[in-house]
Amino acid sequence: MAEADDDAKDSGSRVSMLETALTRMREAQADRDDVVVEMRLAARGRLEILAKELQPLFAELPEGNDQFEFALTDGENPRLWIDMTSFVRMGRDRRTYEFVKDTRLGRTILAEGTDRSEIVTRVANYAAERLLERERAIEGDWLAMRHHDFDTDRQHRSAKPLIVRTQSMEKPSRGWAPMLAVFLLGLLVGVVGLLAWAWFGTPPNY
C-alpha cells in the first residue's frame, strides 16, 4: 500500500512539473509574440510617417497616370508600395528604411538608411525618372508614326482582297477537268454495256 502511495506521489510530481514547464513556455511564447507585434507596429508606424511625407509628391502626379501604386500594406513585413515593382520596407532592426525594387534579375536595393528625408529624396528621384522614361517612349512612338507612310499601307490593304478574290475564282476552273473525265468514262462504260446486252441478249457480268 505504501508503494502505491509513493507511485501516486511521483506521478503527481511529474504532472506538476510538466504543467509548470508548459505554463512557463506559454508565457515565454506570449512575450515573444508581444515583441514581434510591437516591432511590426513600430515598422508600420515609421512607414506611415514616410507615407505622409511622400503624399505631396504623389499628389503632384499627372491625372490618369497609372505607373504608380501608392499604398501601405500590412503583413509580417509591412510595405509602402511606390509602384508595381518597388516598395519601401523596414530592415531587420526596424529602424533602417530599405527602398527595394524587384527586377527580372532579382531584388535590388535602390537606397537604404535611417535618414527618412534621404529616402524621400530617393523615392522622388525614382518617380521623376519613371515619368521621363514614359515621356521619351511616347515621344519616340510619335516620331516613328510621324514619318510612317500611311498611303502605302492603305494601298496594300486595298490590293490584298483583289488577290484573294482572283485566286478563289481560279480554283473551280482547275477542278472541272477531272470531274468531266470521270463523267465521260462512266458514260462510255454505260454505252458499252448496252451494246453488249443488245448483241448477246444478256447483260454482261461485271
C-alpha positions as CSV (number, residue, x, y, z in Angstrom):
1,M,0.0,0.0,0.0
2,A,2.8,2.3,0.8
3,E,4.5,1.6,-2.6
4,A,1.2,2.6,-4.3
5,D,1.1,5.8,-2.4
6,D,4.7,6.6,-3.4
7,D,4.0,5.9,-7.1
8,A,1.0,8.2,-6.9
9,K,3.1,11.0,-5.4
10,D,5.8,10.6,-8.0
11,S,3.2,10.7,-10.8
12,G,1.6,13.8,-9.4
13,S,5.0,15.4,-9.1
14,R,5.8,14.7,-12.7
15,V,2.5,16.1,-13.9
16,S,3.0,19.2,-11.8
17,M,6.5,19.7,-13.3
18,L,5.1,19.3,-16.8
19,E,2.3,21.7,-16.3
20,T,4.7,24.2,-14.8
21,A,7.1,23.8,-17.8
22,L,4.2,24.3,-20.3
23,T,3.0,27.4,-18.4
24,R,6.5,28.8,-18.5
25,M,6.9,28.1,-22.2
26,R,3.4,29.7,-23.0
27,E,4.4,32.8,-21.1
28,A,7.7,33.0,-23.0
29,Q,6.0,32.5,-26.3
30,A,3.5,35.2,-25.5
31,D,6.3,37.6,-24.6
32,R,8.0,36.8,-27.9
33,D,4.7,37.4,-29.8
34,D,4.3,40.7,-28.0
35,V,7.7,41.7,-29.1
36,V,7.0,40.7,-32.7
37,V,3.7,42.6,-32.7
38,E,5.3,45.6,-31.2
39,M,8.1,45.6,-33.8
40,R,5.6,45.2,-36.6
41,L,3.5,48.1,-35.3
42,A,6.7,50.1,-34.9
43,A,7.7,49.3,-38.5
44,R,4.2,50.2,-39.8
45,G,4.3,53.5,-37.8
46,R,7.5,54.5,-39.4
47,L,6.2,53.7,-42.9
48,E,3.1,55.7,-42.1
49,I,5.2,58.7,-41.3
50,L,7.2,58.2,-44.5
51,A,3.9,57.9,-46.5
52,K,2.7,61.3,-45.1
53,E,6.0,62.9,-46.2
54,L,5.6,61.4,-49.7
55,Q,2.0,62.4,-50.0
56,P,2.7,65.9,-51.6
57,L,4.9,64.1,-54.2
58,F,2.2,61.7,-55.3
59,A,-0.4,64.5,-55.2
60,E,1.5,66.3,-58.0
61,L,1.5,63.3,-60.4
62,P,-0.4,63.9,-63.6
63,E,-4.0,62.8,-63.5
64,G,-4.7,59.5,-65.2
65,N,-1.1,58.3,-64.7
66,D,-1.2,54.6,-63.7
67,Q,2.5,54.0,-63.3
68,F,2.5,54.3,-59.5
69,E,0.8,52.3,-56.8
70,F,1.0,54.4,-53.6
71,A,-0.4,52.0,-50.9
72,L,0.6,50.8,-47.5
73,T,0.0,47.0,-46.9
74,D,0.1,45.0,-43.7
75,G,1.6,41.6,-43.0
76,E,4.6,40.1,-41.4
77,N,6.7,42.8,-43.1
78,P,4.6,46.0,-43.8
79,R,5.4,47.6,-47.1
80,L,4.9,51.0,-48.6
81,W,4.4,50.4,-52.3
82,I,5.6,53.0,-54.8
83,D,4.7,51.2,-58.0
84,M,4.0,47.6,-59.0
85,T,7.7,46.5,-58.6
86,S,9.1,48.8,-55.9
87,F,8.4,49.4,-52.3
88,V,9.9,50.7,-49.0
89,R,10.2,48.3,-46.1
90,M,11.9,48.4,-42.7
91,G,15.1,46.4,-42.2
92,R,15.7,43.8,-39.6
93,D,16.5,46.4,-36.9
94,R,13.1,48.0,-37.7
95,R,14.9,51.4,-37.9
96,T,16.6,51.2,-41.3
97,Y,14.5,52.1,-44.4
98,E,15.1,49.9,-47.4
99,F,13.9,51.1,-50.9
100,V,13.6,47.9,-52.9
101,K,12.8,47.1,-56.5
102,D,12.0,43.6,-58.0
103,T,13.5,43.1,-61.4
104,R,13.9,40.1,-63.8
105,L,17.4,39.6,-62.4
106,G,16.3,39.6,-58.8
107,R,15.6,42.0,-56.0
108,T,17.7,45.2,-55.9
109,I,18.0,47.7,-53.0
110,L,17.9,51.2,-54.5
111,A,18.5,53.0,-51.3
112,E,18.7,52.3,-47.5
113,G,19.4,54.2,-44.4
114,T,17.9,55.6,-41.2
115,D,17.5,59.1,-42.6
116,R,13.9,59.4,-43.6
117,S,14.5,62.6,-45.6
118,E,17.1,60.8,-47.7
119,I,14.6,58.0,-48.6
120,V,12.0,60.7,-49.5
121,T,14.5,62.2,-51.9
122,R,15.5,58.9,-53.5
123,V,11.8,58.0,-54.0
124,A,11.1,61.4,-55.6
125,N,14.1,60.9,-58.0
126,Y,12.8,57.5,-58.9
127,A,9.3,58.8,-59.6
128,A,10.8,61.6,-61.8
129,E,12.9,59.1,-63.7
130,R,9.9,56.9,-64.4
131,L,7.9,59.9,-65.7
132,L,10.8,60.9,-68.0
133,E,11.1,57.4,-69.4
134,R,7.4,57.4,-70.2
135,E,7.6,60.8,-71.9
136,R,10.6,59.5,-74.0
137,A,8.7,56.4,-75.0
138,I,5.6,58.4,-76.1
139,E,7.7,60.9,-78.0
140,G,9.6,58.0,-79.7
141,D,6.3,56.5,-80.8
142,W,5.1,59.8,-82.1
143,L,8.3,60.4,-84.1
144,A,8.1,56.9,-85.6
145,M,4.5,57.3,-86.6
146,R,5.2,60.8,-88.0
147,H,7.5,59.5,-90.7
148,H,5.3,56.5,-91.4
149,D,3.9,56.1,-95.0
150,F,0.2,55.5,-94.3
151,D,-0.7,55.8,-98.1
152,T,1.4,52.7,-98.8
153,D,-0.4,50.8,-96.1
154,R,-3.7,51.7,-97.5
155,Q,-2.7,50.5,-101.0
156,H,-1.5,47.2,-99.6
157,R,-4.7,46.7,-97.6
158,S,-6.9,47.6,-100.7
159,A,-4.9,45.3,-103.1
160,K,-4.9,42.2,-100.9
161,P,-8.7,41.4,-101.2
162,L,-8.4,41.6,-105.0
163,I,-5.7,38.9,-105.0
164,V,-7.8,36.7,-102.7
165,R,-10.8,37.0,-105.0
166,T,-8.8,36.2,-108.1
167,Q,-7.4,33.0,-106.5
168,S,-10.8,31.9,-105.4
169,M,-12.2,32.3,-109.0
170,E,-9.4,30.3,-110.5
171,K,-9.9,27.3,-108.2
172,P,-13.2,26.0,-109.8
173,S,-11.6,26.1,-113.4
174,R,-8.9,23.7,-112.3
175,G,-11.4,21.4,-110.7
176,W,-13.7,20.8,-113.8
177,A,-11.2,18.7,-115.8
178,P,-11.1,15.6,-113.6
179,M,-14.8,15.7,-113.0
180,L,-15.5,15.8,-116.8
181,A,-13.1,12.9,-117.4
182,V,-14.9,10.8,-114.8
183,F,-18.3,11.6,-116.3
184,L,-17.2,10.7,-119.8
185,L,-15.6,7.4,-118.6
186,G,-18.8,6.4,-116.9
187,L,-20.9,7.3,-119.9
188,L,-18.6,5.2,-122.1
189,V,-18.9,2.2,-119.8
190,G,-22.6,2.5,-119.9
191,V,-22.8,2.6,-123.7
192,V,-20.5,-0.4,-124.0
193,G,-22.7,-2.3,-121.6
194,L,-25.9,-1.5,-123.5
195,L,-24.3,-2.6,-126.8
196,A,-23.1,-5.9,-125.2
197,W,-26.6,-6.6,-123.9
198,A,-28.2,-5.8,-127.3
199,W,-25.7,-8.0,-129.1
200,F,-25.6,-11.1,-126.8
201,G,-29.1,-10.8,-125.3
202,T,-27.9,-11.0,-121.7
203,P,-26.4,-8.3,-119.7
204,P,-22.7,-8.7,-119.0
205,N,-21.5,-9.7,-115.6
206,Y,-19.2,-7.1,-114.0
